[in-house]
Amino acid sequence: MGNMTTNRGKRVLLAKPRGYCAGVDRAVETVEKAIDLYGPPIYVRKQIVHNKHVVTTLEAKGAIFVEENDEVPPGSIVIFSAHGVAPEVHEQARDRDLKAIDATCPLVTKVHAEARRFAASDYDIVLIGHEGHEEVIGTTGEAPENIKLVEGPDSVDQVEVRDPEKVVWLSQTTLSVDETMQTVDSLRQKFPLLQAPPSDDICYATQNRQQVIKEIAHECDVMIVVGSTNSSNSVRLVEVALQAGAKSGYLVDYAEEIDDSWLDDAQTVGVTSGASVPDDLVQDVLAYLSERGFDDVSEIETVKEKLTFSLPRELVKDMKKQAAASSS
């Protein structure tokens, strides 16, 4: 075992883009800035983003995560997570006299607007997504009478609509690009007049992170995706890697969750991270691999991401007020 030949060719292919997308960056910063501005505790409805480490880090700074608005003391500040909320959640916040700061990703807000618009024209909307996911619950809440959920190609048979000439599909933003298009194709066979949204709902970051994985997966004996089990886009990255030819694929929150047996006989390890993952967690994985002889790291970049989103306007307004007060 100890001879040099076993080490020859041990390498890591590091995917880029990986990690934080613009919506996550904005949501996490919203919580941090709110804690600075208003002082702790700041209440957050649901996990701000689906990442264990981010949530525990923000808790340590003074964020309190709750499931519903009724857990927030009346008159307090509540932040809505990046995944979006149904309209009734805004109403509940007003009823409890909560100041709501909405950290919904603008790309999710766009899907909500599409749902409202098509419902207003009395379309049936087939929403492709995972039942129970916060984003799906929020989007469905915009037009519950009009929205039918379909989980994937296999569940198209069960979809019933009122008028097959007035059907449109929308999707959760964090799905597998290929599987979503398979679902759309199946829907189209059933409803030939199915309309598409004005622009694809799967977000740029989801698509980009899947794209680079597709380009490197066939070379990888093992693909390690850093991300949490409740993170849809992270779970999809493992699936996409396996479909694209990786021999094995695993999801870990932290480097110490890696099982050394995964690396037995491996020459090439792929590494990426979901859109809610801070990059220091990826660096920890690279350090872990380096200690085990995988110290030849090539970063494979397929596209440059430049998108940023401005902070929620409710927060920006108060930040400006504070700045004005402190300068006067």
N, C-alpha and C positions, 0 to 999 in steps of 0.2 A: 504493500500500500504506500509506503513512504517514498517510493522512487519519484523522480521528477515528472515522469511521463503522465502520471495521473493528473497533474496540475495543468498540463499543456492545454491551452485553448479554453480555460474557464473564463467566461466573459459575461458581462451584463449588458443588455440592451435597454436603455432608459428612455421611456416614451416621452415625447413632448409634442403637443400640449398634454399636460396632466394637471391634477390638483385644481386649486381654486378657479372658479369661473367668475364672471363679473357680478352675477346675482348673489353668489355666496359672499364674495368679498364685501359687497354693499351691506348685506344683512348682518354679517359679523361686526362690521364697523359701526353699523347703526346701534347695536347693543352696547359696544364699547363707548361710543360717543354719548349715548343716553346716560350711561352710568356716570361719566365725567360731568355731564351737564346738569343732571337733576339730582345726582347722588344716589347711592344704593338704598334700598333694593329697587331694581327695575324688574317688573314682571314680564315674562315672555310666554305667550300662549303656544304650546307645542315646542319641540326642539327647533331652535332657530334655523339650523341646517342639520341634516341627518349625519352627524359625526360625533361619536362618543367623546373624543378628546376636546373638540371645540366646546361642547356643552359643559364638560367638567371645568375647563379653563375659565369660561364665562361665569360659572357658578362661583368660582373662587374670587372673582372680581366683584360679585354682588348681584348677579342675575338670579332670579327665582323662576324656574320653569314650572308652568302649570299646564294642565290639560285643557281647562275651560275657563272662560271669563268669570264664572261665578266663584272661582277660587281667589280672585284678585280683590283686595279690599276696595270698597267704593272710593272714588276720587283719585285712585292711583293711576300710574302710567302702565300701559300694556303694549308690548310690541308683538305684532303678528309675524309669523315665520315666513321664510322665503317661499314656502310652497303655496301660499295663498289661502284665503278663507271664503266661505260662503257669505252672501250678503247679510244673513241673519246674525253672523258673528259681529259685524259692525253694529247692528241694532242692539244686540245684547250689551255691547260695550257702552253705547250711548245710555241705555237704560240704567246701567250701574254707575254712570257719571265717570267713566274711565276715559283718560286721554289716550287714544289709540295712535300708535305710530306703526304704519303699515310697511313692513319690510318685504312684502311680496316681490319676487323677481319680476321685472317688467315684461319678460318673455312669457311668464305665466299670466300676467295681467292681460296681455294680448289675446291669449286663448280664452280668458273670461269674456273679453269684449266680443270675440267671434261667437261664443255661445249665446250671448245676449242678442246679438244682431240676427243670427239665424233663427233663434227662437221667436224674435219679434216678427219675422217673416213666416212664422208657423212651419218651419222645417222640423223634421225629426233629425236629431243629431246623434250619430253613432260615435261615442267617445271611446277611443282605444286606450286602455290603461289597466292598472291593477286595482282591483276592488279593495277598498279600505285605505288606500294610499291618500295622505292628506291632500295632495294636489287634485286627485280625482274627486274627493269629497267637496273641495272648494269649487271646482269648475261645475260639478253637477248642481251645486246649490244655486248657480246663476239661472238655471232653467230646468228644474227637476222634472217638470211634466214632459219636456221634449227630449231629454237625454237618455239614451240607452247605452249601457256599458258593454263593451266587448273586450275580452281579455287577450285574445289572440286568434289566429286563423281557425283553430279548432272550435271556437265558440260562435262562429258566424252563423251556423245553422239556426241557432236559437233566437236570432235577432228578428223582431217583428216591428214593422213600421205601419203608420196609418196610410201613407201615400208614397209608393215607391218612386214617384216623380219629384218628391220634395224631401230628399235625404242628403245629408252632408256628413263627412267624417271630420272629427277633430282628434287630437291625441294628447296624452300626458307628454311633458317635454323631455322625459328622461328614459325613453324606451330604446330597445334595439332598433336601429334604422331598418335593417333588413327584415326583421320579423314584422315590423309595422307595415312595411310595404307589401309583405305577403298577406297580411290581414286585409289591407286595402284591396289587393287583387281579388281575394275571396269575396269581399263585400261587393266588389264591382260585378263579379259573376252573378251574384244574387240580385243586386240592384244596379242595372246597367247605367242608370242616369245619376248615379251617386256623384255628388259634387265634392270637390276638394277645397280645403281652406285656401284663402288667398296666398298664404305662404306656409310652407311646411311647419308644423307645430314643434317638432323635435328640435331642441335648441342647438345653437351652433356648438356649444361646448360638448354636449353629449355626442354630437356627430364627429367633432374633431378628435375626441378621446378614443372613440371607436375606430376611426379611420387609421390612426397611427398603429393601433393594436393589430388591425388587419394586415398592415404592412410588415410587421415583425413576428407575428405569432407563429408562422410556419417554421421559423428558425429556433423557436424556444422549446426547450425541454420542460421548463417550468415557467408559468407566468404568475407573478405575485402582484396582486392588486391591493393597494392600501386603501381601506375604506371600511365603513360600518355595514353590518348586515341589514340594517333598515334603510340603507341608501340605495335607491332604485338604480341610479346610474352606475354605481360601483358594482353592484351585483351583475348588471348587464355586461360590464367590461370583462368579467370572468367568462360569461357565456360566449361573448363575441370572440374572445381569445381561443376558446376550445373549438368553436365552429370554424375559426380561421386556421386551425392546424397546430395550436400549441398542444404538447403532449399531456400537460396537466396545468391546472390553474387553481389558485387559492386566493381567498379574500382574508386579509388580516387588518386589525386596527393598529397593531403595534408590532415592531420587529420581533419582540420576544414570543409572539404567537407562531412564528415560523417553526415548523418541525424539521429538524435536520434531515430526517429520512426523505423529505421531499427533494433534497439536493443530491441524494445518492445517485451516482452515474450521470448527473446533469453536467452538461458542458455550457449551455447557454441559458441564462435566466433573464426573462423579461420583467421589467418593473414599471408599473404605472400607478396612478392614484385617481380616485373619484373626484368629482367637482367640489366636494365639501371638505377636502383633506389639506391641512397645512403641510407645506413642503418639508418642515423639519422631521415629520414622521417618515417621509420617503428617505431623507438623508440617513435616518437611523437604520432603515432597512439596508441601504447601500453599505453602511459601516458594518452591519452584521454579516452581509455577504462577503465583504472584503476580508474579514477575519477568517472566513472559510475558503479563502483562495480565489474568490471571484472579485478580483480587483481591477480587471480590465473593463472599464465602463465606457460605452459609446452612447451618447445621447442622439436619438433619432428624432429629428424634427420634421413634421410634414406640413405644418402651416403655422403662421405667426398670428397669435391672438392679440388684438389691440383694444377690444371693446371694454369700456368702463361705463358704469351707471352712476348718476348722481344720487346722493343720499335722499331719503324720503323727505318730502317738502315740509311735513309737520316738524321734523327735527331741524331742518335747515333754518326755518323761520325762527325757532327758539335760539339756535346757535348765533344767528345774526343779532337777535335782541340782546343776548348776553354780551356779545362782542361790543355792541354799541354802548351798553351800560357801563362796561368796564373801561371803555376809552373816554367816557365823558367825565 
